[in-house]
């Protein structure tokens, strides 16, 4: 597992590519743990730089 911070859109793209390659992994494997971490990192980055404003 080689997880790096997501600091820019290139890092985000690479995180998505890796996530796609391990997406259907079995629970309890190192890849499943990596997937959970990548999802969290992606969410944090997107919340910061791609915030969707709701009009309610």
SULHU-V162212 format. One record per residue. PHI is phi in radians with two decimals (NA if undefined). D_CENTER is the distance of its C-alpha to the mean C-alpha in whole Angstrom. Layout:
BEGIN
PHI|D_CENTER / PHI|D_CENTER
END
This chain:
BEGIN
NA|14 / -2.26|13 / -1.67|10 / -2.15|10 / -1.09|10 / -1.71|8 / -1.94|12 / -2.74|12 / -1.18|12 / -1.13|12 / -1.08|10 / -1.09|7 / -1.04|9 / -1.10|9 / -1.12|5 / -1.14|6 / -1.07|9 / -1.15|9 / -1.04|7 / -1.08|10 / -1.29|12 / -2.06|11 / -1.04|11 / -1.80|14 / -1.31|15 / -1.34|18 / -1.05|17 / 1.50|18 / -1.68|17 / -1.02|15 / -1.17|13 / -1.13|12 / -1.15|12 / -1.07|9 / -1.05|7 / -1.07|8 / -1.17|7 / -1.07|3 / -1.05|3 / -1.11|6 / -1.07|5 / -1.11|3 / -1.06|6 / -1.11|9 / -1.10|8 / -1.14|9 / -1.09|12 / -1.37|13 / -1.90|14 / -2.26|14 / -1.13|16 / -1.69|18 / -1.54|21 / -1.67|23 / -1.92|27 / -2.09|28
END
